[in-house]
Amino acid sequence: MPKISLVRAAGAVLLALTIPLVGLTPAQAAPVNETQACSVQTQPVYLSVNQTTDVSILTRNATENRINASQGFTEDKGTAFKASSRLVTGLVPVYRMVKEGKYVWIPKLSTTGEFEAAKAAGYVPKHVEFYASTEKMNCSVPVYRLLKGSAHRFTASESELASLVKSGWVNEGPRFYAAPGSPVITPTPTTPVTPTPTTPPVVVPPVVTPTPEPTVNPDSVATVGAPKNLAAKTAYTAARVSWDTPAMTGVLAKYSITATGNDYNRTFYSKANEVVFTGLESGSAYTFKVVVEVNSVDGTKKADATASVEVSTPKAPVVVTPTPEPTTPPVVIVPTPEPTTPPVVTPPVVTPPADPADWVRWENIAKPGENLQQVLQKPELTGKILKLPKGVFEVPNFQNVSFSINIPSNVKGLIGSGNDTIIRIKEKSSTFGYTVPTQAQGGTNQLYILRMNNGVQKQILSDVWFQGTEQGHLYNGIMVGKATPGTEVKNILVTGIPGDAGSPPGETFGINWWQTNGGITRDVEVDGYRWTGDTYENRVKGAKVGSSPIGWNSADNAKLYNAYTHDSKTGMPTFWQSNNAETWNLQSIGNGAGINHEESFGIIHHQPVIHGSANKNHISFMSQRGDGALTVIGATTDTWTGVGVAPGPIGKGAKMLVLTPNNYGSDGNKIVTRPTIVLDDSVTPQPYTWAH
């Protein structure tokens, strides 16, 4: 049996293969058509390194690459190489493989090799990361894998290869061949050699020959000017920031765009020349800074430049009712004479700002031994918001067939202290599995971690991590139902809510708006992976279990600002009989599908981000109740390339797939009006295939 060792890295365990490596020969792939194989190798593959464990990560997903940085992979090596996002003759798939959160990237050859050895060890192919060649082509460079202890590193740079070998890494040879990228090369320090003193030789005056000027290799030059014509067009609560591409020598790595001001601090990364910030305050000043980063062609140099602009959002109009002039004479104030002796100066007492009047802190109402469900039922919270500190708030079991925790209708809501305020059900404590219908039975799963229903006033749910735990059956995350308009869910993290189908009852929801009007969702993340741990910093990643991350069910006039939904096993953001919603920056990344709309009309999506869907579609739009409208503005997607073909590159204006399936039996699908899908200018059509 091959020897396989495991190395833990930043909450995940990566497979380190130490088996004898199978050589790559041309016989393992079909003969290479170099013209075709070279033409498709345009997909950047990013490389980042955990400097603590020496483990490296390869991904073609720029968003994931940024997320990896927050999980310990802080050394960003840029674009290590470029591969293909689709299969052509002569290329082989390079798989990302997983087992209980443990990852490895291995080419699958036509003969038995490392891929089969990893499967034998229990690793499951998750998806094809990219396609590469098993033999060298004129357009390609070798991608080496190195071993040090039980950690592996990848590099396509000959200079970095030599540096790593010198510092103790073992070169395992090329694993595949791909087009060169724009790596960031960090030289490995070496120990300086101290020369041994010798007897000074007799010095003969040299004949001085003029030294010719050195020749500069243009591939090792990186220069860039500041972004030009930086401008921010503002509305009351949003700003569109744009700029012109600066003069540069080398290859653009990325733009970093940061907005600050009025307690707002947010950064986006892009290769486009425009980004939209939402959630601003009217009548406030903001500074927008754009940093452009450029790498030299050979990856040995990099440069950056910065531009910034300060603007103010317009002040929302205020209707002022004139006050009549007073009819009584004004009061005349007689000034007090200056004191003749200096006053005694008492140092001011600094008082921390008082809590809002409607807050009740946990420590002021909870008694020892009480859990969150018990405290929320106290009459003292009528008309109040419960403020939770950091910590784990664990409730044993579901209370009934509906919920584990209930925010009563007379309570204004619950606010935590960020991702370290964790709400969860005690693991394997549920005794309500019998209430969950099977897929064959139909119906819906009514079990939720938390419900906030029938609010008699606007309610809020904010700054909490809802942590899904293993209960032996499916259940949902949060339901907000029959809420007062203006009820808000914001700054929420939801992880590991289990589901196993794209339709009820196996379809479950991380966040579910039900029979509401005018509900607001802002700055949320729903992650299909199960995470464990008592603090966010020390969280540990588990299996992918999630279904639909967020849903609107009979919920009209919804607003959503910034939602990052990702890695749901079977589901997707979905609208069911919910009309006139508007979203900004709704992201569906690596979910079962893109964004789903059923019998829901008048919905407008601004700048959605959709890619990596398991079924490759971006938008589903269907109805048996009649025709209706759907609008998508400024989408960023992977490129629809056809049935049975891997998607193409991710970008603004990429060709999309809109699916209008016949899901309603004999009633068919009554959508006849084409969706409006346009670029950011709201006029120029964005290409899409309508599978109607």
C-alpha positions as CSV (number, residue, x, y, z in Angstrom):
1,M,0.0,0.0,0.0
2,P,1.3,3.5,-0.6
3,K,2.3,5.6,2.3
4,I,0.0,8.6,2.9
5,S,0.6,11.2,5.6
6,L,-1.6,14.1,6.7
7,V,-0.5,17.7,7.5
8,R,-2.8,20.1,9.3
9,A,-3.0,23.6,8.0
10,A,-5.2,26.5,9.1
11,G,-8.2,24.5,10.1
12,A,-8.0,22.0,7.2
13,V,-5.9,18.9,6.7
14,L,-4.1,18.5,3.4
15,L,-3.0,15.3,2.0
16,A,0.7,14.9,1.6
17,L,1.5,12.0,-0.7
18,T,4.9,10.4,-0.2
19,I,4.3,7.5,-2.6
20,P,6.8,6.9,-5.4
21,L,5.6,9.3,-8.1
22,V,4.4,8.0,-11.5
23,G,6.3,9.6,-14.3
24,L,4.3,11.6,-16.8
25,T,4.7,10.3,-20.4
26,P,3.0,11.2,-23.6
27,A,1.2,7.8,-23.7
28,Q,-0.9,8.9,-20.7
29,A,-2.9,11.5,-22.7
30,A,-4.1,11.7,-26.3
31,P,-1.6,13.3,-28.7
32,V,-1.3,17.0,-28.1
33,N,-2.7,19.4,-30.7
34,E,-0.4,22.3,-29.6
35,T,-2.3,25.0,-31.4
36,Q,-5.6,24.1,-29.7
37,A,-4.1,23.1,-26.3
38,C,-2.1,26.4,-26.1
39,S,-5.1,28.6,-27.1
40,V,-7.2,27.4,-24.2
41,Q,-4.6,27.8,-21.4
42,T,-5.8,31.3,-20.3
43,Q,-7.3,30.6,-16.9
44,P,-5.2,32.1,-14.1
45,V,-4.4,29.6,-11.3
46,Y,-3.5,31.4,-8.1
47,L,-1.0,30.1,-5.5
48,S,-0.8,31.1,-1.9
49,V,1.4,29.7,0.9
50,N,0.9,29.2,4.6
51,Q,4.2,30.4,6.0
52,T,3.7,28.6,9.3
53,T,3.1,25.1,7.8
54,D,4.8,25.6,4.3
55,V,1.6,24.2,2.7
56,S,0.5,25.8,-0.6
57,I,-2.9,26.1,-2.1
58,L,-3.8,26.2,-5.8
59,T,-7.1,27.6,-7.0
60,R,-8.6,29.3,-10.1
61,N,-11.1,31.1,-7.9
62,A,-9.9,34.6,-7.1
63,T,-12.5,35.0,-4.3
64,E,-11.4,31.7,-2.7
65,N,-7.8,32.9,-2.9
66,R,-8.7,36.0,-0.9
67,I,-10.5,33.9,1.7
68,N,-7.5,31.6,2.0
69,A,-5.5,34.6,3.2
70,S,-7.8,34.9,6.2
71,Q,-7.2,31.2,7.0
72,G,-3.4,31.5,7.3
73,F,-2.3,31.4,3.6
74,T,-1.0,34.9,3.8
75,E,1.9,34.7,1.3
76,D,0.2,35.5,-2.0
77,K,2.3,34.2,-4.9
78,G,0.1,35.7,-7.6
79,T,-0.8,33.8,-10.7
80,A,1.5,30.7,-10.6
81,F,0.5,29.6,-14.1
82,K,-2.4,29.6,-16.5
83,A,-4.3,26.4,-17.4
84,S,-7.4,25.5,-19.3
85,S,-11.0,25.7,-17.9
86,R,-12.2,23.1,-20.4
87,L,-11.0,19.8,-21.7
88,V,-9.5,19.5,-25.1
89,T,-7.5,16.8,-26.8
90,G,-4.1,16.2,-25.1
91,L,-5.0,17.8,-21.7
92,V,-5.9,15.9,-18.6
93,P,-8.1,17.0,-15.6
94,V,-6.3,18.1,-12.4
95,Y,-8.7,17.3,-9.5
96,R,-9.2,18.8,-6.2
97,M,-10.0,15.9,-3.9
98,V,-11.5,15.9,-0.4
99,K,-12.1,13.7,2.6
100,E,-13.6,15.3,5.7
101,G,-12.1,18.7,4.9
102,K,-8.7,17.3,3.8
103,Y,-7.7,18.4,0.3
104,V,-5.2,17.5,-2.4
105,W,-4.7,18.4,-6.1
106,I,-3.8,15.5,-8.4
107,P,-3.9,15.0,-12.2
108,K,-6.1,12.0,-13.3
109,L,-4.2,10.0,-16.0
110,S,-5.3,7.2,-18.2
111,T,-3.0,4.9,-16.2
112,T,-3.0,4.1,-12.5
113,G,-1.1,6.6,-10.4
114,E,-1.5,9.1,-7.5
115,F,-5.1,9.8,-8.3
116,E,-6.1,6.2,-7.6
117,A,-3.9,6.0,-4.6
118,A,-5.7,9.0,-3.1
119,K,-9.1,7.4,-3.8
120,A,-7.9,4.2,-2.2
121,A,-7.2,6.3,0.9
122,G,-10.8,7.6,1.0
123,Y,-10.4,10.9,-0.8
124,V,-13.3,11.8,-3.1
125,P,-12.9,13.9,-6.3
126,K,-14.6,17.2,-5.5
127,H,-14.2,18.9,-8.9
128,V,-11.8,19.5,-11.7
129,E,-9.7,22.5,-10.7
130,F,-8.3,23.0,-14.2
131,Y,-6.9,21.0,-17.2
132,A,-3.2,20.8,-18.1
133,S,-0.8,18.9,-20.3
134,T,1.3,15.8,-19.3
135,E,4.0,16.8,-21.8
136,K,5.9,19.9,-22.6
137,M,4.6,22.2,-25.3
138,N,6.1,25.3,-26.9
139,C,3.7,27.5,-24.9
140,S,4.1,25.7,-21.6
141,V,6.3,25.6,-18.5
142,P,6.7,22.7,-16.1
143,V,4.8,23.0,-12.8
144,Y,7.0,21.4,-10.1
145,R,6.0,19.8,-6.8
146,L,8.4,19.9,-3.9
147,L,8.4,18.0,-0.6
148,K,9.8,19.1,2.8
149,G,8.8,16.9,5.7
150,S,5.1,16.2,5.0
151,A,4.4,19.5,3.3
152,H,4.3,20.2,-0.4
153,R,4.9,23.3,-2.4
154,F,4.2,24.0,-6.1
155,T,6.1,26.4,-8.3
156,A,6.4,27.0,-12.1
157,S,9.4,29.3,-11.6
158,E,12.9,27.8,-12.2
159,S,14.5,30.5,-10.0
160,E,12.2,29.7,-7.1
161,L,12.7,26.0,-7.7
162,A,16.4,26.4,-7.3
163,S,16.0,28.6,-4.2
164,L,13.6,26.1,-2.5
165,V,15.9,23.2,-3.3
166,K,18.8,25.1,-1.7
167,S,16.7,25.6,1.4
168,G,16.0,21.9,1.9
169,W,13.0,21.1,-0.3
170,V,13.1,17.9,-2.4
171,N,12.2,18.4,-6.0
172,E,9.6,15.7,-7.0
173,G,9.7,16.8,-10.6
174,P,7.1,18.3,-12.9
175,R,3.5,17.2,-12.2
176,F,2.1,18.8,-15.3
177,Y,2.7,21.5,-17.8
178,A,0.8,24.8,-18.2
179,A,1.2,28.3,-19.7
180,P,3.4,30.7,-17.7
181,G,1.7,33.0,-15.3
182,S,2.7,36.1,-13.3
183,P,4.1,34.7,-10.0
184,V,5.4,36.8,-7.1
185,I,8.8,35.4,-6.4
186,T,10.1,35.6,-2.8
187,P,13.8,34.7,-2.7
188,T,14.8,32.2,0.0
189,P,17.5,33.6,2.2
190,T,20.8,31.8,2.2
191,T,23.7,31.8,4.7
192,P,26.4,34.2,3.6
193,V,29.8,32.7,3.1
194,T,32.6,34.4,5.1
195,P,35.9,34.4,3.0
196,T,39.0,32.9,4.6
197,P,41.8,35.5,4.9
198,T,44.8,35.0,2.6
199,T,48.1,36.7,2.1
200,P,47.5,39.8,0.0
201,P,48.7,39.2,-3.5
202,V,51.0,41.5,-5.4
203,V,48.7,44.1,-7.0
204,V,49.3,44.9,-10.6
205,P,47.5,48.0,-11.8
206,P,44.8,46.7,-14.1
207,V,44.2,47.9,-17.6
208,V,40.8,49.6,-17.4
209,T,38.4,48.7,-20.1
210,P,35.1,50.7,-20.2
211,T,32.2,48.5,-19.1
212,P,29.3,48.4,-21.5
213,E,25.9,49.5,-20.2
214,P,24.0,46.5,-18.9
215,T,21.1,45.3,-21.1
216,V,17.8,45.3,-19.2
217,N,15.6,42.3,-19.8
218,P,12.1,43.7,-20.6
219,D,10.4,40.7,-19.1
220,S,11.9,41.7,-15.6
221,V,10.5,45.2,-15.6
222,A,7.4,46.3,-13.7
223,T,6.3,49.9,-13.6
224,V,2.9,51.5,-13.2
225,G,1.5,55.0,-12.9
226,A,-1.3,56.0,-10.6
227,P,-4.9,55.3,-11.8
228,K,-6.1,58.3,-13.8
229,N,-9.5,60.1,-13.7
230,L,-10.5,58.5,-10.5
231,A,-14.1,59.5,-9.8
232,A,-16.9,58.5,-7.4
233,K,-20.5,59.1,-8.4
234,T,-22.6,59.1,-5.3
235,A,-26.3,58.6,-4.4
236,Y,-27.7,58.9,-0.9
237,T,-26.4,55.5,0.3
238,A,-24.2,54.2,-2.6
239,A,-21.2,55.2,-4.7
240,R,-20.0,54.0,-8.1
241,V,-16.1,54.3,-8.2
242,S,-14.4,54.3,-11.6
243,W,-11.0,55.1,-13.1
244,D,-9.0,54.8,-16.3
245,T,-6.3,52.1,-16.7
246,P,-2.9,53.6,-15.9
247,A,0.2,53.3,-18.0
248,M,2.1,50.2,-17.0
249,T,4.9,47.9,-18.0
250,G,4.2,44.3,-17.0
251,V,1.0,42.4,-16.2
252,L,-1.9,43.7,-14.2
253,A,-2.2,41.7,-10.9
254,K,-5.3,43.4,-9.4
255,Y,-6.9,46.6,-8.2
256,S,-7.6,47.0,-4.5
257,I,-10.4,49.5,-3.9
258,T,-11.1,50.7,-0.3
259,A,-13.8,53.0,1.0
260,T,-13.5,54.6,4.4
261,G,-15.4,57.2,6.4
262,N,-18.1,57.4,9.0
263,D,-17.2,54.0,10.6
264,Y,-17.3,52.4,7.2
265,N,-14.3,50.4,6.0
266,R,-14.6,48.0,3.1
267,T,-12.2,46.7,0.4
268,F,-13.0,45.1,-2.9
269,Y,-10.5,43.4,-5.3
270,S,-11.0,43.5,-9.0
271,K,-9.4,43.5,-12.4
272,A,-12.2,45.7,-13.8
273,N,-12.1,49.5,-13.7
274,E,-15.3,50.0,-11.6
275,V,-16.9,48.9,-8.4
276,V,-20.0,49.8,-6.5
277,F,-20.1,50.4,-2.7
278,T,-23.5,50.2,-0.9
279,G,-24.6,50.8,2.7
280,L,-23.2,54.3,2.9
281,E,-24.8,57.1,5.0
282,S,-26.4,60.1,3.3
283,G,-24.7,63.4,3.9
284,S,-21.4,61.8,4.9
285,A,-17.8,62.2,3.6
286,Y,-15.9,59.1,2.3
287,T,-12.5,58.5,0.9
288,F,-12.1,56.0,-2.0
289,K,-8.6,54.7,-2.6
290,V,-7.5,52.6,-5.5
291,V,-4.2,50.7,-5.5
292,V,-3.0,49.1,-8.7
293,E,-0.6,46.2,-8.5
294,V,1.6,45.1,-11.5
295,N,3.9,42.1,-11.9
296,S,6.7,41.8,-14.4
297,V,6.3,39.2,-17.1
298,D,8.8,36.8,-15.5
299,G,7.4,37.4,-12.0
300,T,10.6,38.7,-10.5
301,K,9.5,42.3,-10.0
302,K,6.3,44.1,-8.9
303,A,5.2,47.6,-8.6
304,D,2.2,49.5,-7.3
305,A,0.7,53.0,-7.4
306,T,-2.2,54.7,-5.5
307,A,-4.8,57.3,-6.2
308,S,-7.6,58.5,-3.9
309,V,-10.5,60.8,-4.0
310,E,-12.8,62.2,-1.3
311,V,-16.5,62.9,-1.9
312,S,-19.6,63.3,0.1
313,T,-22.9,61.5,-0.4
314,P,-25.8,63.9,-0.9
315,K,-27.9,64.6,2.1
316,A,-31.3,63.1,2.1
317,P,-34.0,65.8,1.7
318,V,-35.7,66.8,4.9
319,V,-39.1,68.4,4.9
320,V,-39.0,71.4,7.3
321,T,-42.2,73.0,8.6
322,P,-41.7,76.7,9.2
323,T,-42.0,77.8,12.8
324,P,-44.0,81.1,13.3
325,E,-42.2,84.0,14.8
326,P,-42.7,84.4,18.6
327,T,-45.3,87.0,19.6
328,T,-43.7,87.7,22.9
329,P,-40.5,89.9,23.2
330,P,-37.3,87.9,23.2
331,V,-35.5,87.2,26.4
332,V,-32.5,89.5,26.9
333,I,-29.5,87.7,28.4
334,V,-27.3,89.9,30.6
335,P,-23.7,88.6,30.4
336,T,-22.1,87.5,33.6
337,P,-18.9,89.5,34.6
338,E,-15.6,87.6,34.4
339,P,-14.6,86.2,37.8
340,T,-11.9,88.1,39.5
341,T,-10.1,84.9,40.7
342,P,-9.1,81.9,38.6
343,P,-11.7,79.1,38.7
344,V,-10.8,75.7,40.1
345,V,-10.4,73.3,37.2
346,T,-11.6,69.8,37.9
347,P,-10.4,67.1,35.4
348,P,-13.4,65.7,33.4
349,V,-14.7,62.3,34.2
350,V,-14.7,60.2,31.1
351,T,-18.0,58.2,30.9
352,P,-18.3,55.4,28.4
353,P,-21.1,56.0,25.9
354,A,-24.4,54.7,27.2
355,D,-26.2,51.8,25.6
356,P,-29.2,52.6,23.4
357,A,-32.3,52.9,25.6
358,D,-33.8,49.8,24.1
359,W,-30.9,47.5,24.8
360,V,-30.8,45.0,27.7
361,R,-27.5,43.3,28.2
362,W,-27.3,39.5,28.8
363,E,-25.3,39.9,32.0
364,N,-28.1,42.2,33.4
365,I,-31.0,39.8,32.9
366,A,-29.7,36.2,32.6
367,K,-29.4,34.1,35.8
368,P,-26.7,31.4,36.2
369,G,-27.7,28.2,34.4
370,E,-30.3,29.9,32.1
371,N,-30.0,29.3,28.3
372,L,-30.8,31.8,25.5
373,Q,-34.3,30.4,24.9
374,Q,-35.2,30.8,28.6
375,V,-33.9,34.4,28.8
376,L,-35.7,35.5,25.6
377,Q,-39.1,34.7,27.1
378,K,-38.7,37.1,30.0
379,P,-41.3,39.9,30.2
380,E,-38.5,42.4,30.9
381,L,-37.5,42.2,27.2
382,T,-40.9,43.5,25.9
383,G,-40.0,46.3,23.5
384,K,-36.3,45.7,24.0
385,I,-33.3,44.2,22.2
386,L,-31.2,41.5,23.9
387,K,-27.5,42.4,23.6
388,L,-25.2,39.3,23.7
389,P,-21.5,39.4,24.6
390,K,-18.9,37.2,22.9
391,G,-19.3,33.5,23.9
392,V,-21.1,30.3,23.0
393,F,-24.9,30.2,23.5
394,E,-25.8,26.6,23.3
395,V,-29.4,25.3,23.6
396,P,-30.1,21.6,24.2
397,N,-32.5,20.1,21.7
398,F,-35.4,21.7,19.8
399,Q,-38.2,23.0,22.0
400,N,-40.9,21.6,19.8
401,V,-41.5,20.7,16.1
402,S,-40.7,24.3,15.0
403,F,-37.7,25.7,16.7
404,S,-34.9,25.5,19.3
405,I,-34.9,29.3,20.0
406,N,-37.8,31.7,19.5
407,I,-37.6,35.5,19.6
408,P,-41.1,36.5,20.8
409,S,-43.2,39.0,18.7
410,N,-43.0,41.6,21.5
411,V,-39.1,41.5,21.6
412,K,-37.4,43.9,19.2
413,G,-34.6,41.5,18.4
414,L,-31.1,40.2,19.3
415,I,-27.7,41.7,18.6
416,G,-24.5,39.9,19.3
417,S,-20.9,41.0,19.3
418,G,-19.7,39.6,15.9
419,N,-18.6,36.2,14.8
420,D,-17.5,35.2,18.3
421,T,-21.1,35.3,19.5
422,I,-22.0,31.8,18.6
423,I,-25.5,30.3,18.7
424,R,-26.0,26.6,18.2
425,I,-27.9,23.5,19.3
426,K,-25.9,21.0,21.4
427,E,-24.5,18.4,19.1
428,K,-26.6,15.2,18.7
429,S,-29.2,16.4,21.3
430,S,-32.2,16.4,19.0
431,T,-35.1,14.1,19.7
432,F,-37.3,15.5,16.8
433,G,-35.8,13.6,13.9
434,Y,-39.1,11.8,13.5
435,T,-40.8,15.0,12.4
436,V,-38.6,15.4,9.3
437,P,-40.4,14.1,6.2
438,T,-38.5,12.0,3.6
439,Q,-38.1,13.3,0.1
440,A,-40.7,10.7,-1.1
441,Q,-43.2,11.9,1.4
442,G,-43.0,15.6,0.3
443,G,-43.9,18.5,2.5
444,T,-41.4,20.9,4.2
445,N,-39.0,20.6,7.0
446,Q,-40.3,22.9,9.8
447,L,-37.4,22.6,12.3
448,Y,-35.3,25.8,12.7
449,I,-32.4,26.8,15.0
450,L,-34.2,30.2,15.5
451,R,-37.5,31.8,14.5
452,M,-38.4,35.5,14.7
453,N,-42.0,35.6,13.6
454,N,-45.1,37.9,13.9
455,G,-43.1,40.9,15.1
456,V,-45.4,43.7,16.3
457,Q,-42.6,46.2,15.6
458,K,-39.5,46.3,13.3
459,Q,-37.1,43.7,14.6
460,I,-33.4,43.1,14.2
461,L,-31.1,40.1,14.1
462,S,-27.5,41.1,13.9
463,D,-23.8,40.2,14.6
464,V,-24.1,36.5,15.4
465,W,-22.6,33.3,14.0
466,F,-25.3,30.6,13.7
467,Q,-23.3,27.4,13.8
468,G,-24.9,24.3,12.4
469,T,-24.2,21.1,14.4
470,E,-24.7,17.4,13.7
471,Q,-28.1,16.2,14.8
472,G,-28.6,13.1,12.7
473,H,-31.3,14.7,10.6
474,L,-32.0,17.8,8.4
475,Y,-33.1,21.1,9.8
476,N,-33.0,24.9,8.9
477,G,-31.1,27.9,10.2
478,I,-33.1,31.1,10.7
479,M,-36.7,32.0,9.8
480,V,-38.0,35.5,9.8
481,G,-41.7,35.3,9.2
482,K,-44.7,37.7,8.9
483,A,-42.4,40.5,10.0
484,T,-43.2,44.2,10.2
485,P,-41.7,46.1,7.1
486,G,-38.2,47.3,7.8
487,T,-37.3,44.2,9.9
488,E,-33.5,43.6,9.3
489,V,-31.1,40.7,9.3
490,K,-27.5,41.9,9.0
491,N,-23.9,41.0,9.8
492,I,-24.8,37.4,10.2
493,L,-22.7,34.3,9.5
494,V,-24.5,31.0,9.0
495,T,-22.6,27.7,8.5
496,G,-23.3,24.0,8.1
497,I,-27.1,23.9,7.9
498,P,-27.8,20.4,6.5
499,G,-29.8,19.7,3.4
500,D,-29.7,17.0,0.7
501,A,-32.0,18.2,-2.2
502,G,-32.8,21.2,-4.3
503,S,-36.5,21.0,-3.5
504,P,-38.5,20.4,-0.2
505,P,-38.3,18.7,2.1
506,G,-34.6,17.9,1.5
507,E,-34.2,21.6,0.6
508,T,-33.4,23.5,3.8
509,F,-32.5,27.2,4.2
510,G,-29.7,29.0,6.0
511,I,-31.8,32.2,6.1
512,N,-35.5,32.0,5.2
513,W,-37.8,35.1,4.8
514,W,-41.4,33.8,5.0
515,Q,-44.6,35.8,4.3
516,T,-42.9,39.2,4.9
517,N,-43.0,42.5,3.2
518,G,-40.1,44.9,3.0
519,G,-37.5,42.8,4.8
520,I,-33.9,43.9,4.6
521,T,-30.8,41.6,4.4
522,R,-27.4,43.3,4.7
523,D,-23.8,42.0,4.9
524,V,-24.4,38.2,5.5
525,E,-22.4,35.1,4.7
526,V,-23.9,31.6,4.4
527,D,-21.4,28.8,4.1
528,G,-22.4,25.3,3.1
529,Y,-19.5,23.8,5.0
530,R,-19.8,22.6,8.6
531,W,-17.5,24.4,11.0
532,T,-16.8,23.6,14.6
533,G,-15.1,25.6,17.4
534,D,-15.9,27.9,20.2
535,T,-14.2,31.0,18.6
536,Y,-14.1,32.2,15.0
537,E,-10.3,32.3,15.0
538,N,-10.0,28.6,16.1
539,R,-12.7,27.2,13.9
540,V,-12.2,23.9,12.1
541,K,-13.6,23.1,8.7
542,G,-15.7,19.9,8.2
543,A,-17.8,18.4,5.5
544,K,-20.0,20.2,2.9
545,V,-23.6,19.8,4.0
546,G,-25.6,22.8,3.0
547,S,-28.7,23.2,0.8
548,S,-30.2,26.6,-0.2
549,P,-28.3,29.4,1.6
550,I,-31.0,32.0,1.5
551,G,-34.7,32.0,0.4
552,W,-37.7,34.3,0.1
553,N,-41.0,32.5,0.3
554,S,-44.1,34.6,-0.3
555,A,-41.9,37.6,0.7
556,D,-42.4,40.7,-1.4
557,N,-40.4,44.0,-1.7
558,A,-37.3,42.5,-0.2
559,K,-34.0,44.4,-0.3
560,L,-30.6,42.7,0.0
561,Y,-27.2,44.4,0.2
562,N,-24.0,42.2,0.0
563,A,-24.6,38.5,0.6
564,Y,-21.8,36.0,0.1
565,T,-23.4,32.5,-0.3
566,H,-21.1,29.7,-1.2
567,D,-20.4,26.0,-1.2
568,S,-23.9,24.7,-0.8
569,K,-24.1,21.1,-1.8
570,T,-27.5,21.1,-3.5
571,G,-29.2,24.5,-3.2
572,M,-28.9,28.1,-4.3
573,P,-30.4,31.5,-3.4
574,T,-34.0,31.2,-4.3
575,F,-37.3,33.2,-4.7
576,W,-40.6,31.5,-4.5
577,Q,-43.8,33.5,-5.1
578,S,-41.9,36.6,-4.0
579,N,-42.2,39.8,-6.1
580,N,-40.5,43.1,-6.6
581,A,-37.2,42.3,-4.7
582,E,-34.0,44.2,-5.4
583,T,-30.5,43.0,-4.6
584,W,-27.0,44.5,-4.7
585,N,-24.0,42.2,-4.8
586,L,-25.8,38.9,-4.3
587,Q,-23.0,36.3,-4.7
588,S,-23.7,32.6,-5.5
589,I,-20.3,30.9,-5.7
590,G,-19.8,27.1,-5.8
591,N,-23.4,26.4,-5.0
592,G,-25.7,23.7,-6.5
593,A,-27.0,26.3,-8.9
594,G,-26.9,30.0,-9.5
595,I,-29.9,32.1,-8.5
596,N,-33.4,30.6,-8.7
597,H,-36.7,32.4,-9.4
598,E,-40.1,30.5,-9.3
599,E,-43.3,32.4,-9.9
600,S,-41.5,35.5,-8.8
601,F,-41.6,38.7,-10.9
602,G,-40.3,42.3,-10.9
603,I,-37.0,41.2,-9.4
604,I,-33.9,43.3,-10.1
605,H,-30.3,42.1,-9.4
606,H,-27.6,44.7,-9.4
607,Q,-24.0,43.4,-9.8
608,P,-24.6,39.8,-8.8
609,V,-21.7,37.4,-8.8
610,I,-22.4,33.8,-10.0
611,H,-19.9,31.1,-10.8
612,G,-18.8,27.6,-10.0
613,S,-22.4,26.2,-9.9
614,A,-22.6,22.4,-9.9
615,N,-25.2,22.5,-12.7
616,K,-23.4,25.3,-14.5
617,N,-26.4,27.5,-14.9
618,H,-26.5,31.1,-13.7
619,I,-30.2,32.1,-13.6
620,S,-33.4,29.9,-13.3
621,F,-36.7,31.6,-14.1
622,M,-39.9,29.7,-14.3
623,S,-43.7,30.0,-13.6
624,Q,-47.0,28.2,-14.2
625,R,-49.0,31.2,-13.0
626,G,-48.3,33.5,-15.9
627,D,-45.6,35.7,-17.5
628,G,-43.4,38.3,-15.7
629,A,-40.2,40.3,-15.7
630,L,-36.7,39.7,-14.4
631,T,-33.7,42.1,-14.7
632,V,-30.0,41.5,-14.2
633,I,-27.6,44.4,-14.3
634,G,-23.8,44.2,-14.4
635,A,-23.4,40.5,-13.6
636,T,-20.0,38.8,-13.0
637,T,-20.1,35.2,-14.0
638,D,-18.1,32.3,-15.4
639,T,-18.6,31.9,-19.2
640,W,-21.3,29.6,-20.5
641,T,-19.6,27.5,-23.1
642,G,-22.2,24.8,-23.8
643,V,-23.7,21.6,-22.5
644,G,-21.2,19.1,-21.2
645,V,-18.4,21.6,-21.4
646,A,-16.6,23.2,-18.4
647,P,-17.4,26.9,-18.0
648,G,-15.0,29.5,-19.3
649,P,-13.3,32.4,-17.5
650,I,-15.0,34.5,-14.9
651,G,-15.6,38.2,-15.8
652,K,-17.9,41.1,-16.2
653,G,-20.2,40.7,-19.2
654,A,-19.4,37.0,-19.7
655,K,-22.0,34.9,-21.5
656,M,-24.6,33.6,-19.1
657,L,-27.1,30.6,-19.1
658,V,-30.7,31.4,-18.2
659,L,-32.7,28.3,-17.7
660,T,-36.5,28.3,-18.0
661,P,-37.4,24.6,-17.5
662,N,-40.7,22.8,-17.8
663,N,-41.0,22.0,-14.1
664,Y,-44.7,22.0,-13.8
665,G,-45.9,18.9,-15.7
666,S,-48.8,19.4,-18.0
667,D,-49.2,23.1,-17.0
668,G,-45.8,23.8,-18.6
669,N,-43.9,27.0,-18.1
670,K,-45.7,30.3,-19.0
671,I,-42.7,32.6,-19.1
672,V,-42.6,34.2,-22.6
673,T,-40.9,37.5,-21.9
674,R,-37.1,37.4,-22.2
675,P,-35.3,38.5,-19.1
676,T,-33.5,41.8,-19.4
677,I,-29.8,41.2,-18.9
678,V,-27.5,44.2,-19.4
679,L,-24.1,45.6,-18.4
680,D,-23.5,48.1,-15.7
681,D,-24.8,51.0,-17.9
682,S,-28.3,49.3,-17.8
683,V,-28.4,49.6,-21.6
684,T,-25.9,47.4,-23.3
685,P,-27.1,43.8,-23.6
686,Q,-25.0,41.1,-21.9
687,P,-24.9,37.9,-23.9
688,Y,-26.8,34.9,-22.7
689,T,-28.3,31.6,-23.8
690,W,-32.0,31.3,-22.9
691,A,-32.8,27.6,-22.5
692,H,-36.5,28.0,-22.7
